[in-house]
Amino acid sequence: MYKKHVFVVALAAALLSPVVQATSLIINEQPITSVTPITRDGATLVPARIVSDSLGATLFWDGDEESLTINKEETTIKLKIGSLQANIDGKYIALPTPPMIYNETTMIPLRFVSEAFGVPCEFDETTNTVFINSTQTHSTIEKSVQNVIDLDNAKLQVCYLTGIDFWKLEYEGIAEGDGHILGDPIENYYVYSGGKNLVYMHMVDGRAYDVSDVVSEYQFSSKLISYEDILGGISVNMAAEILEQRLGADDYTYEGIRIGGNYINEADRNYYIFTAPNNLASYYVDTKSGKTYYAAGMNWGVIENFLYREDL
């Protein structure tokens, strides 16, 4: 559980001025010369109407709420001016930068909306040109048939990581529901029984987790863990849930968003900031990967829970 707290950092971030750059926009092989894209927080924003018309989508603007709804086939995207959260088919997802009204025109993040509809968005740094082509589509699902670990190898992987005897492991199926494990949708996991608790193994990257209390990752031996960005990013709600998964339930308070970081020296990343009662530390959750940090004074570090085979 967490409380949302209006914070000066969030307001300041939302009021940052955009940068107008000499960026060219080519949609369906046709140069768009009627508008000049703007750049904010590293994202390219273009007029909402240009995006919806080019992608063959319908657009509805709610002036009272300052929100817009874009619909194409079975996908519906809802955006709100100044909000870092988008709603895609009922699920809240983080935006790289909020929609805004610029020169009386509603501007929205081009890549986010385009790829949410399964349309690739490419940027050519040499010519400073953005390309989208609505005739070319790709799946917005993270996993693909070629990348999914087959069940035989998955069972071996779980056996290797957990130390559970191979003959004891039982495949229970693919996890179901609307939940997530550290930001990654639950349906991306195979479920195995045979140990003290159920084991959830990611069907693409092969990581295995115990989710009985806090979320702990099984490791055969200590090693450096890499983090991949999660498709669609991490919402504020999801970030609070990740903190509960890593640290246990608490009354986490959302304090705003940090663009880049002081404690976390990665200028190209953004972080949700949380605090908790009776705790001097602040918590930072990467808006794209869910990687989580704590910071207290001059001390800071990554929050991770591991189970090693010798611990089992």
C-alpha positions in Angstrom: 0.0 0.0 0.0 1.3 3.5 -0.7 0.1 7.1 -0.6 0.5 9.5 -3.5 2.1 12.7 -2.3 2.2 15.9 -4.4 5.8 16.9 -4.4 7.7 19.9 -5.8 10.1 17.6 -7.7 7.3 16.1 -9.7 5.8 19.5 -10.5 9.2 20.9 -11.5 9.8 18.0 -13.8 6.4 18.4 -15.5 7.1 22.1 -16.2 10.4 21.6 -17.9 10.4 23.5 -21.2 10.6 21.4 -24.4 13.4 21.8 -26.9 12.5 22.6 -30.5 15.0 20.8 -32.7 15.5 20.5 -36.4 14.1 17.0 -36.4 12.5 15.6 -39.6 9.5 13.4 -39.5 8.7 10.9 -42.3 5.5 8.9 -41.9 4.6 6.2 -44.5 7.5 7.4 -46.7 6.0 10.9 -46.8 7.8 13.9 -45.2 5.6 15.8 -42.7 6.4 19.5 -43.2 3.4 21.0 -41.5 4.8 20.6 -38.0 8.1 20.7 -36.2 8.6 17.9 -33.6 9.8 18.9 -30.2 12.1 17.0 -27.8 11.6 16.7 -24.1 13.3 14.3 -21.6 14.9 12.6 -24.7 11.5 11.8 -26.3 10.2 13.2 -29.5 6.7 14.7 -29.3 4.4 15.4 -32.3 0.8 16.6 -32.6 -1.7 13.9 -31.5 -3.8 14.4 -34.6 -0.8 13.7 -36.9 -0.1 10.4 -35.1 -3.6 9.1 -35.0 -4.3 10.0 -38.7 -1.0 8.4 -39.8 -1.6 5.2 -37.9 -5.2 4.9 -39.0 -6.5 5.4 -35.5 -9.4 7.4 -34.1 -8.8 10.3 -31.7 -11.2 11.7 -29.0 -10.3 14.8 -27.0 -11.9 15.6 -23.6 -11.4 19.3 -23.0 -12.8 19.2 -19.5 -10.3 16.5 -18.4 -7.5 17.6 -20.7 -7.2 14.0 -21.8 -7.3 12.1 -25.1 -8.2 8.6 -26.2 -6.7 7.0 -29.2 -8.2 3.8 -30.5 -7.1 1.4 -33.3 -8.6 -2.1 -33.7 -8.4 -3.8 -30.3 -6.0 -1.3 -28.6 -7.0 1.8 -26.7 -4.6 4.3 -25.3 -5.6 7.0 -22.9 -3.3 10.0 -22.1 -3.7 13.0 -19.9 -1.9 16.3 -20.3 0.9 16.6 -17.7 0.6 12.9 -16.6 3.5 10.5 -16.8 1.0 7.6 -16.8 -0.7 6.1 -19.9 -3.6 3.7 -19.8 -3.3 0.9 -22.4 -6.3 -1.4 -22.5 -6.9 -0.8 -18.7 -3.2 -1.1 -17.6 -1.2 1.8 -16.4 2.2 2.2 -18.0 4.9 4.9 -17.5 5.6 7.4 -20.2 9.1 8.8 -21.0 7.6 12.3 -20.8 4.1 13.6 -20.3 1.8 14.8 -23.1 1.7 18.6 -23.3 0.0 21.5 -25.0 2.5 23.5 -27.0 1.6 26.5 -29.1 -2.1 25.5 -28.6 -1.4 22.0 -30.0 -1.6 18.7 -28.1 1.8 17.0 -28.3 2.3 13.3 -27.4 5.4 11.0 -27.3 5.6 9.5 -30.8 7.6 6.3 -30.2 5.5 5.3 -27.2 2.2 5.6 -29.0 3.4 4.2 -32.3 4.9 1.1 -30.7 1.9 0.6 -28.4 0.0 0.0 -31.7 2.7 -2.4 -32.9 4.2 0.0 -35.4 8.0 0.4 -35.4 9.4 3.9 -34.8 13.0 4.4 -36.0 15.4 7.3 -35.5 18.3 8.1 -37.8 20.9 10.0 -35.8 22.9 10.9 -38.9 20.0 12.8 -40.5 18.1 13.5 -37.3 15.0 12.0 -38.8 12.2 10.0 -37.3 10.5 7.3 -39.4 7.3 5.4 -38.8 5.5 3.2 -41.3 2.0 1.9 -40.4 2.3 -0.8 -43.1 5.0 -2.5 -41.0 4.0 -3.9 -37.6 5.7 -6.0 -34.9 4.4 -7.8 -31.9 4.3 -5.8 -28.7 4.6 -8.9 -26.6 8.1 -9.3 -25.1 8.5 -13.0 -25.7 8.6 -14.7 -29.2 8.4 -18.3 -30.2 12.1 -18.3 -31.1 13.2 -16.9 -27.7 11.0 -18.9 -25.3 12.9 -21.6 -23.3 11.3 -25.0 -24.0 10.0 -27.0 -21.1 12.7 -29.6 -21.1 15.5 -27.0 -20.8 13.4 -24.9 -18.4 13.1 -27.8 -15.9 16.9 -28.3 -16.1 17.4 -24.6 -15.5 15.2 -24.6 -12.4 16.9 -27.7 -11.1 20.3 -26.1 -11.6 19.4 -22.8 -9.9 17.4 -24.1 -7.0 19.1 -27.4 -6.2 15.7 -29.2 -6.1 16.1 -32.8 -7.3 15.0 -33.2 -11.0 12.6 -36.0 -10.2 10.8 -33.9 -7.6 10.1 -31.0 -9.9 6.6 -30.8 -11.3 5.6 -28.4 -14.1 2.3 -26.7 -13.0 1.8 -24.6 -16.1 2.1 -21.0 -17.1 1.3 -18.5 -14.4 -2.1 -16.7 -14.8 -3.5 -13.5 -13.7 -2.9 -9.7 -14.0 0.0 -9.6 -11.5 3.7 -9.2 -12.0 7.0 -10.2 -10.6 9.3 -7.2 -10.1 7.4 -5.5 -13.0 7.4 -8.4 -15.4 3.9 -9.7 -16.3 3.1 -12.9 -14.4 2.1 -14.7 -17.6 5.8 -14.7 -18.7 6.6 -17.4 -16.1 6.5 -21.1 -15.9 5.5 -22.5 -12.5 7.1 -25.5 -10.8 6.4 -27.3 -7.6 8.6 -29.8 -5.7 10.5 -27.6 -3.3 9.3 -25.8 -0.1 7.6 -23.2 -2.3 6.5 -22.7 -5.8 9.2 -21.7 -8.3 8.5 -19.1 -11.0 10.9 -19.2 -13.9 10.9 -16.5 -16.6 10.3 -18.3 -19.9 12.7 -16.0 -21.8 15.6 -15.0 -19.6 15.5 -18.1 -17.4 15.6 -16.3 -14.0 13.8 -18.2 -11.2 12.0 -16.7 -8.2 10.5 -17.6 -4.8 7.5 -15.3 -4.2 6.3 -16.8 -0.9 7.2 -13.7 1.3 9.3 -11.1 -0.4 10.5 -11.9 -3.9 13.9 -13.6 -3.9 15.9 -14.7 -7.0 17.6 -18.1 -7.0 21.3 -18.0 -7.8 23.7 -20.8 -8.2 26.5 -18.6 -7.1 27.1 -14.9 -6.6 27.3 -12.9 -9.8 26.6 -9.5 -11.3 22.9 -9.3 -12.3 21.9 -7.4 -15.4 18.6 -5.7 -15.8 16.6 -5.4 -19.0 13.9 -2.8 -19.7 10.4 -4.1 -19.3 8.1 -3.5 -22.3 5.9 -0.5 -21.6 7.9 0.6 -18.6 7.0 0.7 -14.9 4.0 2.6 -13.6 3.9 4.4 -10.2 1.5 1.7 -8.8 3.8 -1.1 -10.1 6.9 0.6 -8.6 5.2 0.6 -5.2 4.3 -3.0 -5.6 8.0 -3.8 -6.5 9.1 -2.2 -3.2 6.6 -4.4 -1.4 7.9 -7.5 -3.2 11.5 -6.6 -2.4 11.2 -5.2 1.1 7.8 -6.3 2.4 4.5 -4.4 3.0 4.8 -0.8 4.2 3.1 2.5 3.8 5.3 3.7 0.9 4.7 7.3 -0.1 5.3 8.5 -3.6 7.5 11.6 -3.6 7.8 12.4 -7.3 10.2 11.5 -10.1 13.9 12.2 -10.6 15.3 12.8 -14.0 18.7 11.2 -14.0 20.2 10.7 -10.5 22.6 11.9 -7.9 22.9 8.7 -5.9 22.3 6.7 -9.1 24.9 8.0 -11.5 23.0 7.1 -14.7 21.9 10.3 -16.3 19.8 8.7 -19.0 17.5 6.9 -16.5 14.5 8.2 -14.6 13.4 7.1 -11.1 10.3 7.1 -9.0 11.1 8.3 -5.5 9.4 6.7 -2.4 9.8 7.1 1.3 8.4 5.0 4.2 7.4 5.9 7.8 10.1 5.4 10.5 12.8 5.0 7.8 15.4 7.6 6.9 16.1 6.0 3.5 14.6 7.0 0.2 13.8 4.4 -2.4 14.4 4.8 -6.1 12.7 2.6 -8.7 13.9 2.8 -12.3 10.9 3.7 -14.5 11.9 1.3 -17.3 13.5 -1.7 -15.6 12.2 -1.7 -12.1 15.7 -1.9 -10.7 15.5 -0.6 -7.1 17.9 1.4 -4.9 17.9 2.8 -1.4 19.7 6.0 -0.4 20.3 7.2 3.2 22.8 10.1 3.6 25.9 9.1 1.8 25.0 5.4 1.7 23.2 3.9 -1.2 22.9 0.5 -2.9 20.8 -1.8 -5.0 18.0 -3.7 -3.2 18.1 -7.4 -4.2 17.2 -10.6 -2.5 18.9 -13.9 -3.5 18.6 -17.5 -2.5 21.7 -19.6 -3.1 21.7 -23.4 -3.3 23.7 -23.7 -0.1 20.9 -21.8 1.7 18.2 -24.3 0.7 
